[in-house]
Amino acid sequence: MFLTLILEQSEEIEDSTLEKVAKVLGLSAEAIKNFNEETVFNIIGNTYLDNSASLNFQCTFNPLEKLMQALDANKELYERLSASEREKVEILKGNNA
């Protein structure tokens, strides 16, 4: 960690030190010298040619269709509950008569 701090605060890094760091990172010293964050983001952004992404934000189903199915299921359950309550009321009326 101390070495990292020293390297970050240095305006220039000796070639021998850069070679050692590159070897540890599994890179070439030339790759470290030519590193540019903007280039990295451009490469990543232009890698996907078919509008795909590392995360899939496109729905594989129609959300409105799923909503309508849920509403229909709720309506059916409500109708069955209402019918059950009506039957219960009829039974109770028959027992009281």
ChimeraX attribute file (.defattr): number of C-alpha atoms within 10 A of each C-alpha:
attribute: neighborCount
match mode: 1-to-1
recipient: residues
	/A:1	6
	/A:2	7
	/A:3	8
	/A:4	10
	/A:5	9
	/A:6	11
	/A:7	15
	/A:8	11
	/A:9	10
	/A:10	10
	/A:11	7
	/A:12	9
	/A:13	13
	/A:14	9
	/A:15	10
	/A:16	10
	/A:17	12
	/A:18	18
	/A:19	17
	/A:20	14
	/A:21	16
	/A:22	17
	/A:23	12
	/A:24	10
	/A:25	11
	/A:26	9
	/A:27	13
	/A:28	15
	/A:29	19
	/A:30	11
	/A:31	10
	/A:32	14
	/A:33	10
	/A:34	9
	/A:35	11
	/A:36	10
	/A:37	9
	/A:38	8
	/A:39	11
	/A:40	11
	/A:41	11
	/A:42	10
	/A:43	11
	/A:44	9
	/A:45	11
	/A:46	10
	/A:47	12
	/A:48	11
	/A:49	8
	/A:50	6
	/A:51	7
	/A:52	11
	/A:53	12
	/A:54	6
	/A:55	6
	/A:56	8
	/A:57	8
	/A:58	8
	/A:59	7
	/A:60	7
	/A:61	8
	/A:62	8
	/A:63	10
	/A:64	9
	/A:65	10
	/A:66	11
	/A:67	11
	/A:68	11
	/A:69	12
	/A:70	12
	/A:71	12
	/A:72	12
	/A:73	12
	/A:74	12
	/A:75	12
	/A:76	12
	/A:77	12
	/A:78	12
	/A:79	12
	/A:80	12
	/A:81	12
	/A:82	12
	/A:83	12
	/A:84	12
	/A:85	12
	/A:86	12
	/A:87	12
	/A:88	12
	/A:89	12
	/A:90	12
	/A:91	11
	/A:92	11
	/A:93	10
	/A:94	9
	/A:95	8
	/A:96	7
	/A:97	5
